[in-house]
Amino acid sequence: MKSTRSALTPRRIADYCDLRLAPLLTPGEVRTLQECLADLLERNEYPPYRGSGLDLKILAERLGMDASRLAHVRSSLQPIFDAVARAVAEYRLRSEPKSAAKRAPATGTAGAHRKVPASPSPSSSVRKGKRPGRRPKPIVEFPEPLESTRDEPDSFGVALRLHAARHGETIYHLYNAVVRPEDGVHRSTLMTWGRGAKAPRAAISLEILQWVERRYRLPEGYFAAKMGGAERAPGDFNLDEIAPAERRRLAWHLPDDFNRRPRSEQTQILDWVRNVIVSGSTDYRRYQAAMMRQRYAVRFACASGPRRKSSIATVEGESGIINAPKRLNDEMAEILRFKTSTFAAFGLQRNGVWGEETASQKVEHFGLWFGAFAAPQKSEVQGFGAHPRLLTFAMMIFPQVWDWYLQWRERRRGFYTKWEIDLLSIAAAFCREETGWLRQTPRLAGNLRVIDGLISEQDIATVRADWDGACDRMYKQARRRIKEIDRVARIHRDPFEPILPVLEASSPVGEYRKITEEILRRMPNERHHPRSAAEAVRAFLLLRIGLHTGLRQKNLRELLLCKRGGLPTAERRLEDMKRGELRWSTRDQGWEILIPSVAFKNANSSFFGAKPFRLILPDLGRLYEIIESWIERHRACLIGPAADPGTFFVKTAKMTSTNAAYCQNTFYEAWRTAIQRYGIYNPWTGKGAIKGLLPHGPHNVRDVLATHILKQTGSYEQASYAIQDTAEMVAQHYGRFLPQDKAEIAARILNQVWEAA
């Protein structure tokens, strides 16, 4: 126990924590820190330091906390830990005689490369300078168990204590046997493992755990199974030359013994993880990754959703995002009013209305269109270099403007795609007689300015003199270009490529289901890692509900939640919000998903017939059990102190991201991350469910469902039922129904004749 002569006591530690730490941290975090300080003081152990300051990485690992949280309150932590260090130093100076020789640290482990120290000689305890007393227990490489039978424990800490006791050892002695001084692992670390206060996470800790398994001759991965999955990726891999953001992504997919592998093999592993898991090795993904580094666009103030930081192109060789000038922004706002309002303005006619998602998409596309003209010529983007104040939607009336843009797109990508056809369709629609927006706003001609090399003074004069004629010429030119490009357009992004191993299986849904089983198999221990367990449960439900419903990601991420016993939202209210809801059906005694037809992208499809989508989820594969645990515990764990968005799926709210509601990008990343961690088979770690799978988003689950039903029935009509669409859409976009699949179905029917005979 602590000497009474010390000025520092557990009571003073508690007072300091209440006064200085309680206003900055949660009650649980304060309690953990207080217990750590009191434990250090009681055992007279120095806190972890790096130089003169606290080593927050090691401290966070000991406490099972986030290092960034500790860094935030470093100035308040340093004084109390310094006080503990001074108290420990004073105690050791008082209690240990100056003539006592320092005890050499233990170097024995159970491995071939960790030498077991020789047993001390009988006379070692009476040598000069040695303390008299009980001789240390000798370290044996493979101790024999004292008993052969045992009750299998459920938790990691209990298992570690049990097997140490079975072999007649304490955790203290086990530390001397398996930990080397150069490992940098403190004795208290193994003590906290045995108490169940925390579990190993660092690569060196996992390696030590493997040596414990070998020492006690336990199956490989025995203790890892007791831990129930990792809280987060190890943080001590040798990746110092890699940026921290990429290091965090890579660490999830590296083997535990990465640091001990040859340098050449480490490079090979990193290349594979980067190409296959992080980026995906398709041509389109490589092109997309390269293009994302070249930021160019005009940002409209009327756009909704999250905004990226502006990076205005001001010098040659620099490209970025620029803010739209007021005039251009006003024109964009006018287009949105024209295409999204309930009624067209008096005197105007229109053909079709944009929904919220379509409007947001068009704003982004127009931003890229104008960004190409505004980007500097000698930048990576190789734009036209026009001044932003010269840009106007009236430019779209000139065929030469579109020809420059189409050729620029072809130079960047190497060929034409359907993207160019979609853009030209917008140009034709804007110039169409009677309903075209440009056709009905001739006053925009006054916004035209000369752009050297693109629009001349004569071009402007011609357009102003005959606006309708200019619209007719552009309309005809757009129609001609659409036909010409359609003849040579290539498909750059094959939507089936990332999931080909699934679609080629005899049961695509059964193959994809393996990912959900992998999530359950590697589910983190909720008691030790509540947030990681909640994120794994969320990944499981994302995939399972996606497989059962075939919903688009918008309908999934906007799905509201009505807890069991709550009052369900009225169908009329859901129609107004254009959202669905997951609620408990007392009539069917099951979880029901109800989505009004207006909430779907293809609301006018013959599939709906103006009726809502209603589905009772099946109580199969622990689905109901996990839904209820998600609602009762895990969902609230991820929301934390943030406001509850009311949706079934929520993202992890953090200090830097206090909004728990998903947007289009974050929902896509959540699905993609689940595939990266659980879906893609990693030959270096043995984790992952499906060989050859590549990262993908939630939309691909619709391909899986449609292809599965096509392989089973051969019916496009039945396949369309699984994804709330029509047979024509399945045939064009979703089903991968190859000739051999059709022949197999026919043979299955014909072979019944021979089987009957």
C-alpha positions in Angstrom: 0.0 0.0 0.0 1.0 3.6 -0.4 3.1 5.1 2.4 1.3 7.4 4.7 4.2 9.9 4.4 3.3 10.7 0.8 1.3 13.9 0.2 -0.6 12.3 -2.6 -3.5 10.0 -1.7 -6.4 8.4 -3.6 -8.7 10.9 -2.0 -6.7 13.8 -3.5 -6.6 12.1 -6.9 -10.5 11.8 -6.8 -10.7 15.5 -5.8 -8.5 16.6 -8.7 -10.5 14.5 -11.2 -13.8 16.0 -10.0 -12.4 19.5 -10.2 -10.3 19.5 -13.3 -11.4 16.5 -15.5 -15.1 16.1 -14.9 -16.0 19.3 -16.8 -14.0 18.0 -19.8 -14.7 14.3 -20.0 -17.6 12.0 -19.6 -18.3 10.4 -16.2 -17.1 7.0 -17.5 -13.8 8.4 -18.8 -13.2 10.3 -15.5 -13.8 7.1 -13.5 -11.4 5.2 -15.7 -8.7 7.8 -15.4 -9.2 8.0 -11.6 -8.9 4.2 -11.2 -5.7 4.2 -13.4 -4.1 6.9 -11.2 -5.0 5.2 -8.0 -3.7 1.9 -9.3 -0.4 3.4 -10.3 -0.1 5.0 -6.9 -1.0 1.8 -5.1 1.5 -0.4 -7.1 4.2 2.3 -7.1 4.4 2.2 -10.9 5.5 5.1 -13.1 3.0 6.4 -15.7 4.0 6.0 -19.4 6.2 8.9 -20.5 7.7 9.9 -23.8 10.5 12.3 -22.9 9.0 14.8 -20.4 5.4 14.4 -21.5 2.8 11.7 -21.2 2.8 9.0 -23.9 -0.8 9.3 -24.8 -0.7 6.4 -27.2 0.3 3.9 -24.6 -2.0 5.5 -22.0 -4.9 5.3 -24.3 -4.2 1.6 -25.1 -4.1 0.9 -21.3 -7.4 2.7 -20.7 -9.2 1.5 -23.8 -9.8 5.2 -24.7 -9.4 7.2 -27.8 -6.0 8.9 -27.9 -7.5 12.1 -29.5 -9.8 12.4 -26.4 -6.7 12.4 -24.2 -4.8 14.8 -26.4 -7.7 17.2 -26.1 -7.2 17.4 -22.3 -3.4 16.9 -22.1 -2.9 20.1 -20.2 -5.2 18.9 -17.4 -3.8 15.3 -17.4 -0.1 16.2 -17.2 -0.1 17.7 -13.6 -1.8 14.8 -11.9 0.3 12.2 -13.7 3.4 14.2 -12.8 2.3 14.1 -9.2 1.9 10.3 -9.3 5.4 10.0 -10.8 6.9 12.2 -8.1 5.1 10.2 -5.4 6.4 6.9 -6.9 9.9 8.2 -7.1 9.8 9.4 -3.4 8.5 6.0 -2.3 11.2 4.1 -4.1 14.0 6.3 -2.7 12.7 5.8 0.8 12.0 2.1 0.7 14.9 0.7 -1.4 18.5 0.5 0.1 21.0 2.3 -2.1 23.3 -0.8 -2.0 20.6 -3.1 -3.5 21.5 -4.4 -7.0 19.1 -3.8 -9.8 17.2 -6.9 -10.9 17.7 -7.8 -14.5 14.5 -7.9 -16.5 13.1 -11.2 -17.6 13.8 -12.2 -21.2 12.1 -15.6 -21.5 9.2 -16.4 -23.8 7.7 -19.5 -25.3 9.1 -18.9 -28.8 12.1 -20.4 -30.4 13.6 -16.9 -30.9 12.7 -15.9 -27.3 15.3 -17.6 -25.2 14.2 -19.1 -21.9 16.5 -18.0 -19.0 18.3 -20.6 -17.1 17.0 -21.6 -13.7 18.8 -19.8 -10.8 21.3 -21.9 -8.9 20.5 -23.0 -5.4 23.0 -20.6 -3.9 21.8 -17.6 -5.9 19.5 -16.5 -3.1 22.4 -16.1 -0.6 24.9 -14.4 -2.8 26.3 -11.1 -1.7 24.0 -8.2 -2.6 21.0 -10.4 -3.2 17.8 -10.1 -1.2 17.2 -13.1 1.0 13.9 -14.9 0.6 12.0 -17.2 -1.7 13.8 -18.2 -4.9 12.1 -17.1 -8.1 10.1 -19.8 -9.9 12.1 -21.2 -12.9 10.7 -20.4 -16.4 9.8 -23.5 -18.4 9.2 -23.2 -22.1 6.1 -25.5 -22.1 4.7 -26.0 -18.6 2.6 -29.1 -18.0 -1.1 -28.5 -17.0 -2.0 -29.5 -13.5 -5.4 -30.8 -14.6 -6.6 -32.0 -17.9 -10.3 -31.1 -17.7 -11.7 -27.6 -17.5 -14.8 -25.6 -17.9 -14.5 -23.5 -21.1 -14.8 -19.8 -20.1 -16.7 -17.3 -22.2 -14.6 -14.2 -21.8 -11.0 -13.4 -22.6 -9.9 -12.3 -19.1 -11.3 -15.3 -17.4 -9.7 -17.6 -20.0 -6.3 -16.0 -19.6 -6.4 -16.4 -15.8 -7.8 -19.9 -16.0 -5.0 -21.3 -18.3 -2.3 -19.6 -16.2 -3.7 -21.2 -13.1 -4.1 -24.6 -14.8 -0.3 -24.5 -15.5 0.5 -23.4 -11.9 1.4 -19.8 -12.9 0.3 -16.3 -12.1 -0.1 -13.5 -14.6 3.0 -12.0 -13.0 5.1 -15.0 -13.8 3.5 -15.3 -17.3 4.7 -11.8 -18.1 8.3 -12.8 -17.2 8.0 -15.8 -19.5 6.6 -14.3 -22.7 7.5 -10.5 -22.7 10.9 -9.2 -23.7 12.2 -5.8 -22.6 12.3 -4.6 -26.2 8.6 -5.4 -26.6 7.8 -2.2 -24.6 4.8 -3.9 -22.9 4.3 -3.1 -19.2 3.5 -5.8 -16.6 0.3 -3.9 -15.8 -0.9 -4.5 -19.4 -1.1 -8.3 -18.8 -2.7 -7.7 -15.4 -5.5 -5.6 -17.0 -6.0 -8.4 -19.6 -6.4 -10.9 -16.8 -8.9 -8.6 -15.0 -10.9 -8.2 -18.2 -10.5 -4.5 -18.0 -9.2 -4.4 -21.6 -8.2 -6.6 -24.4 -5.1 -6.6 -26.7 -5.2 -4.4 -29.7 -1.7 -3.4 -30.7 0.3 -5.7 -33.1 2.9 -6.5 -30.4 0.2 -7.3 -27.9 -1.5 -9.7 -30.4 1.9 -11.3 -31.0 2.4 -11.8 -27.3 -1.0 -13.4 -27.1 0.0 -15.9 -29.8 3.1 -16.8 -27.8 0.8 -17.4 -24.8 -1.3 -19.8 -26.9 1.8 -21.6 -28.1 3.2 -21.8 -24.5 0.0 -23.4 -23.2 -0.5 -25.4 -26.4 -3.8 -23.9 -27.2 -5.4 -23.7 -30.7 -4.2 -20.8 -32.8 -6.7 -17.9 -32.4 -8.1 -19.3 -29.2 -7.9 -16.0 -27.3 -8.9 -13.9 -30.3 -12.1 -15.9 -30.4 -12.7 -15.1 -26.7 -12.2 -11.4 -27.4 -15.0 -11.4 -30.0 -13.3 -9.2 -32.6 -11.1 -6.2 -32.5 -12.2 -2.7 -31.3 -10.2 -1.0 -34.0 -7.2 -1.7 -36.2 -3.7 -2.0 -34.5 -1.9 1.3 -34.4 1.8 0.1 -34.2 2.5 -1.2 -37.6 5.7 0.0 -39.3 4.0 2.5 -41.6 5.8 5.7 -40.6 6.4 6.8 -44.2 2.6 6.6 -45.0 0.2 9.5 -44.2 -1.9 9.0 -41.0 -5.2 8.9 -42.9 -4.1 6.2 -45.3 -2.3 4.4 -42.4 -5.6 4.0 -40.6 -7.3 2.6 -43.6 -4.5 0.1 -44.4 -4.1 -1.1 -40.8 -7.5 -2.9 -40.8 -6.3 -5.2 -43.5 -2.7 -6.1 -42.5 -1.7 -9.4 -40.9 -0.8 -9.3 -37.2 2.8 -10.3 -37.9 3.2 -7.6 -40.6 6.2 -6.0 -38.7 8.1 -9.3 -38.6 7.7 -10.1 -42.3 10.5 -9.3 -44.9 10.4 -5.8 -46.4 9.7 -7.1 -49.8 6.7 -9.0 -48.5 5.4 -6.0 -46.6 5.5 -4.0 -49.9 3.6 -6.7 -51.7 0.9 -6.8 -49.0 0.6 -3.0 -49.0 0.2 -2.9 -52.8 -2.4 -5.6 -52.7 -4.4 -3.9 -50.0 -4.3 -0.6 -51.8 -5.2 -2.0 -55.2 -7.9 -4.5 -54.2 -9.5 -3.4 -50.9 -9.0 0.3 -50.6 -9.4 1.5 -54.2 -10.7 -1.6 -56.1 -8.7 -2.8 -59.0 -11.1 -2.0 -61.9 -10.2 0.4 -64.6 -13.0 2.7 -63.7 -11.9 2.8 -60.0 -8.3 3.7 -61.0 -9.6 6.4 -63.4 -12.0 7.7 -60.7 -9.2 7.8 -58.1 -7.0 9.8 -60.4 -9.7 12.2 -61.4 -10.8 12.9 -57.8 -7.4 14.4 -57.2 -8.1 16.9 -59.9 -10.7 19.1 -58.3 -12.5 21.4 -60.6 -16.1 22.7 -60.4 -18.2 25.8 -60.0 -20.0 25.8 -56.7 -23.5 27.2 -56.6 -24.8 28.9 -53.4 -28.3 27.5 -54.1 -27.0 23.9 -53.9 -28.0 21.8 -50.8 -26.0 19.3 -48.9 -22.4 19.4 -47.5 -19.8 21.6 -49.1 -16.2 21.1 -49.7 -13.6 23.7 -48.9 -13.0 26.1 -51.7 -9.8 25.7 -53.7 -10.0 28.5 -56.2 -7.7 28.2 -59.3 -5.7 31.4 -59.4 -2.4 30.4 -61.0 -1.2 28.2 -63.8 -0.8 24.6 -62.7 -3.5 24.9 -60.0 -7.0 23.7 -60.3 -9.9 23.7 -57.8 -13.4 24.7 -56.9 -14.6 28.2 -57.5 -17.7 30.0 -56.2 -20.3 30.8 -58.8 -20.5 34.6 -59.6 -23.8 36.2 -58.5 -25.3 36.3 -62.1 -24.5 32.6 -62.8 -25.9 31.6 -59.4 -29.1 33.6 -60.0 -29.5 31.7 -63.3 -29.1 28.3 -61.6 -31.6 29.3 -58.9 -34.1 30.3 -61.7 -33.7 26.9 -63.4 -34.3 25.1 -60.1 -37.5 27.1 -59.5 -38.6 26.3 -63.1 -38.1 22.6 -62.7 -39.0 21.9 -59.1 -41.9 24.3 -58.2 -45.4 22.8 -58.0 -46.6 25.1 -60.8 -44.7 26.6 -63.7 -44.5 30.4 -63.6 -47.2 32.3 -65.5 -46.3 32.3 -69.2 -43.9 29.4 -69.1 -44.3 25.8 -70.1 -42.3 22.8 -69.0 -42.1 19.0 -69.6 -41.4 17.1 -66.5 -40.5 18.1 -62.9 -37.2 17.4 -61.0 -37.4 15.8 -57.6 -35.0 16.8 -54.8 -32.4 14.1 -55.7 -32.6 14.9 -59.4 -32.2 18.6 -58.8 -29.2 18.1 -56.5 -27.6 15.9 -59.2 -28.2 18.4 -62.0 -26.6 21.2 -59.9 -23.5 19.0 -59.5 -23.4 18.3 -63.2 -23.8 21.9 -64.2 -21.0 22.8 -61.7 -18.7 20.3 -63.5 -19.7 21.6 -66.9 -18.9 25.2 -66.0 -15.8 24.1 -64.0 -14.3 22.7 -67.2 -14.5 26.1 -68.9 -13.2 28.0 -65.8 -10.2 25.7 -65.1 -6.8 27.0 -66.2 -5.4 25.7 -69.5 -2.1 24.6 -68.0 -3.5 23.0 -65.0 -4.0 19.2 -64.5 -7.6 19.6 -65.6 -6.5 21.4 -68.9 -9.7 23.5 -69.0 -10.5 26.4 -71.3 -9.3 29.1 -68.9 -12.3 31.4 -69.2 -12.9 34.0 -66.4 -15.7 32.9 -64.1 -17.6 36.2 -64.6 -18.0 35.5 -68.3 -19.9 32.2 -67.7 -23.6 32.0 -68.2 -26.2 29.4 -69.1 -26.8 31.2 -72.3 -23.5 29.6 -73.5 -25.4 26.4 -73.9 -27.0 27.8 -77.1 -23.8 27.7 -79.1 -22.9 24.4 -80.8 -19.1 25.2 -80.8 -19.3 25.5 -77.0 -20.6 21.9 -76.7 -18.2 20.6 -79.3 -15.3 21.9 -77.2 -16.7 20.3 -74.1 -17.3 17.0 -75.8 -13.8 16.9 -77.2 -12.4 17.9 -73.8 -14.3 15.0 -72.1 -13.0 12.6 -74.8 -9.4 13.7 -74.2 -9.6 13.1 -70.5 -11.3 9.7 -70.6 -10.0 8.4 -73.9 -13.4 7.7 -75.4 -17.1 8.8 -75.3 -19.6 7.4 -72.8 -23.3 7.7 -72.0 -22.4 10.7 -69.8 -22.0 12.9 -72.9 -25.3 11.7 -74.3 -27.1 12.6 -71.0 -25.5 16.1 -71.1 -26.6 16.7 -74.7 -30.1 15.6 -73.9 -30.2 18.4 -71.3 -29.0 20.9 -74.0 -31.7 19.6 -76.4 -34.4 19.9 -73.7 -33.4 23.4 -72.8 -33.7 24.5 -76.4 -36.9 22.5 -77.3 -39.8 24.4 -78.8 -42.5 25.5 -76.3 -41.1 23.8 -73.2 -37.4 24.6 -73.3 -36.1 26.8 -70.5 -33.5 28.6 -72.7 -36.1 29.0 -75.5 -38.5 30.8 -73.1 -35.8 33.1 -71.6 -34.4 35.1 -74.5 -33.3 37.9 -72.0 -30.3 35.6 -71.2 -28.8 36.8 -74.4 -27.9 40.0 -72.6 -25.6 38.0 -70.3 -23.4 36.8 -73.1 -19.9 38.1 -73.3 -17.0 37.5 -75.7 -14.8 34.5 -74.7 -11.6 34.5 -76.9 -11.4 31.4 -78.9 -14.9 30.2 -78.1 -17.6 32.9 -78.5 -17.0 35.9 -80.7 -18.8 39.3 -80.9 -20.4 38.1 -84.2 -21.7 34.9 -82.6 -23.4 37.0 -79.9 -24.9 39.4 -82.4 -26.4 36.5 -84.4 -28.0 34.9 -81.4 -29.4 38.2 -80.1 -31.0 38.9 -83.5 -32.7 35.5 -83.7 -33.0 33.7 -80.4 -35.5 31.2 -81.5 -33.5 30.3 -84.6 -30.4 29.8 -82.5 -32.4 27.5 -80.2 -33.5 25.5 -83.2 -30.0 25.1 -84.5 -28.7 24.0 -81.1 -31.6 21.5 -80.8 -30.9 19.9 -84.1 -27.1 19.9 -83.4 -27.7 18.2 -80.1 -29.9 15.5 -81.7 -27.2 14.8 -84.3 -24.4 14.6 -81.8 -26.4 12.2 -79.6 -26.7 9.8 -82.5 -23.1 10.1 -83.4 -21.8 9.5 -79.9 -24.3 6.7 -79.3 -22.7 4.9 -82.2 -19.1 5.0 -80.7 -19.9 5.3 -76.9 -18.2 2.7 -74.6 -19.1 1.5 -71.2 -16.4 2.6 -68.8 -18.0 1.4 -65.6 -19.3 -2.2 -65.6 -21.6 -2.3 -62.7 -21.3 -6.0 -62.5 -17.5 -6.2 -62.3 -17.1 -5.7 -58.5 -19.6 -8.5 -57.7 -18.9 -11.0 -60.5 -17.9 -13.8 -58.0 -21.4 -13.4 -56.5 -23.3 -13.2 -59.8 -21.4 -16.2 -61.2 -22.4 -18.4 -58.2 -25.4 -20.7 -58.6 -27.1 -18.9 -55.7 -26.0 -15.2 -55.8 -28.1 -14.3 -52.7 -26.6 -17.3 -50.8 -23.1 -16.2 -51.8 -23.7 -12.6 -50.7 -25.2 -13.9 -47.5 -21.7 -15.2 -46.5 -20.8 -11.6 -45.8 -23.4 -11.2 -43.1 -22.2 -14.5 -41.5 -18.7 -13.2 -41.5 -19.9 -10.1 -39.6 -21.5 -12.3 -37.0 -18.4 -14.5 -36.7 -16.1 -11.5 -36.1 -18.6 -9.5 -34.0 -16.6 -7.5 -31.4 -17.3 -8.0 -27.7 -20.0 -5.5 -26.7 -18.9 -5.3 -23.1 -15.3 -4.3 -24.1 -16.0 -2.5 -27.4 -19.5 -1.2 -27.4 -19.0 1.3 -30.3 -17.3 -1.3 -32.5 -20.0 -3.8 -31.8 -22.7 -1.3 -32.7 -20.9 -0.5 -36.0 -20.7 -4.2 -36.8 -24.4 -4.7 -36.0 -25.2 -1.7 -38.3 -23.2 -3.3 -41.1 -25.1 -6.6 -40.6 -28.5 -4.9 -40.8 -27.5 -2.8 -43.8 -26.7 -5.9 -45.8 -29.5 -8.1 -44.5 -32.3 -5.5 -45.0 -30.9 -4.6 -48.3 -31.0 -8.3 -49.4 -34.6 -8.7 -48.1 -36.0 -5.5 -49.7 -33.8 -4.6 -52.7 -34.3 -0.9 -51.9 -32.3 1.9 -53.4 -29.9 3.6 -51.0 -32.1 6.7 -50.7 -35.0 4.7 -49.4 -32.7 2.7 -47.0 -30.9 5.6 -45.5 -34.2 7.7 -45.1 -36.1 4.8 -43.5 -37.7 6.0 -40.3 -37.9 4.0 -37.1 -41.0 3.4 -34.9 -40.1 1.3 -31.9 -42.2 -1.5 -30.7 -45.1 -0.2 -28.8 -44.8 3.3 -30.4 -47.4 5.0 -32.5 -46.6 4.4 -36.2 -46.4 7.4 -38.5 -49.6 7.9 -40.6 -49.3 6.9 -44.2 -50.3 10.4 -45.3 -47.5 11.9 -43.2 -45.0 9.5 -44.8 -46.2 10.6 -48.2 -45.6 14.2 -47.3 -42.1 13.4 -46.1 -41.5 10.9 -49.0 -40.0 8.4 -46.6 -40.7 4.9 -45.4 -40.8 3.5 -41.9 -39.8 0.3 -40.1 -42.5 -0.5 -37.5 -43.8 -3.5 -35.5 -47.0 -5.0 -37.0 -49.2 -6.4 -34.2 -51.4 -8.0 -36.9 -48.6 -10.0 -38.5 -46.4 -10.1 -35.4 -43.3 -9.0 -37.3 -41.2 -6.1 -38.3 -42.9 -4.3 -41.2 -41.4 -1.9 -43.8 -43.9 0.5 -45.3 -42.9 3.0 -47.9 -45.3 5.2 -49.9 -44.9 4.9 -53.7 -44.1 8.7 -54.0 -40.9 8.0 -52.0 -39.4 5.9 -54.9 -37.4 7.1 -57.8 -39.7 5.3 -60.2 -42.9 6.3 -58.4 -44.9 6.3 -61.6 -43.8 2.7 -62.5 -46.5 0.1 -63.2 -45.0 -1.9 -60.3 -46.6 0.4 -57.7 -49.9 1.4 -59.3 -50.0 4.3 -56.8 -50.0 1.8 -53.9 -47.4 1.8 -51.1 -44.6 -0.8 -50.7 -45.2 -3.1 -47.7 -43.0 -6.0 -46.6 -42.9 -8.1 -43.5 -39.2 -9.0 -42.8 -38.7 -12.7 -42.1 -37.5 -13.8 -38.7 -34.6 -15.8 -40.2 -30.9 -15.9 -39.4 -31.2 -14.0 -36.1 -32.6 -11.0 -38.0 -35.2 -10.1 -35.3 -32.8 -10.6 -32.5 -30.3 -8.2 -33.9 -32.9 -5.7 -35.0 -34.1 -5.5 -31.4 -30.6 -5.3 -29.9 -29.8 -2.5 -32.4 -32.9 -0.5 -31.4 -32.4 -1.1 -27.6 -28.7 -0.5 -27.3 -26.4 -0.2 -30.3 -28.2 2.6 -32.1 -28.1 4.9 -29.0 -24.4 4.1 -28.6 -23.6 5.5 -32.0 -25.8 8.6 -31.7 -24.2 9.5 -28.3 -24.9 13.1 -27.3 -26.0 14.1 -30.9 -29.6 14.7 -31.9 -31.5 11.6 -32.9 -32.4 11.9 -36.6 -35.3 9.5 -36.2 -34.0 7.2 -39.0 -33.4 3.4 -38.5 -29.8 3.6 -39.7 -27.6 6.2 -38.0 -23.9 7.0 -38.5 -21.4 7.3 -35.7 -21.5 10.8 -34.2 -18.1 12.1 -33.2 -16.5 15.3 -32.0 -15.8 16.3 -35.6 -19.1 15.0 -37.0 -22.0 15.6 -34.6 -24.7 14.9 -37.1 -25.9 11.3 -36.8 -28.0 11.4 -40.1 -26.6 9.7 -43.2 -26.2 11.6 -46.5 -25.8 10.0 -49.9 -22.0 9.9 -49.6 -21.7 8.7 -46.0 -24.2 5.9 -46.5 -22.3 4.7 -49.6 -19.1 4.7 -47.6 -20.7 2.8 -44.7 -21.7 0.0 -47.1 -18.4 0.1 -48.9 -16.5 -0.1 -45.6 -18.6 -3.2 -44.6 -17.6 -4.9 -47.8 -13.9 -4.0 -47.4 -13.8 -5.3 -43.8 -16.0 -8.4 -44.1 -16.7 -9.2 -47.7 -13.4 -9.2 -49.6 -11.3 -12.3 -48.8 -7.8 -11.3 -47.7 -5.2 -14.0 -48.4 -2.8 -12.3 -46.0 -5.1 -12.4 -43.0 -7.5 -15.2 -43.9 -10.4 -12.9 -43.2 -13.3 -12.0 -45.5 -16.1 -14.0 -47.0 -15.8 -14.0 -50.8 -12.7 -14.4 -53.0 -12.4 -12.0 -55.9 -15.0 -9.6 -54.5 -14.3 -5.8 -54.9 -15.5 -2.8 -53.0 -19.0 -1.6 -54.1 -22.0 0.3 -52.8 -25.6 -0.5 -51.9 -26.9 -0.3 -55.4 -25.2 -3.6 -56.3 -27.5 -5.6 -54.0 -30.2 -5.0 -56.6 -28.1 -6.7 -59.2 -27.6 -9.7 -56.8 -31.4 -10.1 -56.2 -32.4 -9.7 -59.8 -29.7 -12.1 -61.1 -30.6 -14.7 -58.4 -34.2 -14.8 -59.4 -33.3 -14.9 -63.1 -31.1 -17.9 -62.5 -33.8 -19.7 -60.5 -36.9 -18.9 -62.6 -35.7 -17.3 -65.9 -38.5 -14.7 -65.5 -37.6 -11.0 -65.8 -41.1 -10.3 -64.5 -40.5 -12.1 -61.2 -37.0 -10.5 -61.0 -38.5 -7.1 -61.2 -40.7 -7.8 -58.2 -37.6 -8.1 -56.0 -36.3 -4.6 -56.8 -39.6 -2.7 -57.2 -39.2 -2.1 -61.0 -40.3 -3.4 -64.4 -39.1 -6.3 -66.4 -37.7 -3.9 -69.0 -35.5 -2.2 -66.4 -34.2 -5.5 -65.2 -33.3 -6.6 -68.7 -31.5 -3.3 -69.4 -29.7 -2.6 -66.2 -29.9 -5.2 -63.4 -30.0 -8.8 -64.4 -26.8 -10.6 -65.6 -28.6 -13.4 -67.4 -26.1 -15.1 -69.7 -26.9 -17.7 -72.4 -25.5 -20.5 -70.3 -27.9 -19.5 -67.5 -30.8 -19.7 -69.9 -29.6 -23.0 -71.3 -29.3 -24.4 -67.7 -32.9 -23.5 -66.9 -34.1 -25.2 -70.1 -32.0 -28.3 -69.4 -33.4 -28.5 -65.9 -36.9 -28.7 -67.2 -36.0 -31.1 -70.1 -34.0 -33.4 -67.9 -37.1 -34.1 -65.8 -38.4 -36.3 -68.7 -35.3 -38.6 -68.5 -35.4 -38.7 -64.7 -39.1 -39.8 -64.8 -38.2 -42.6 -67.2 
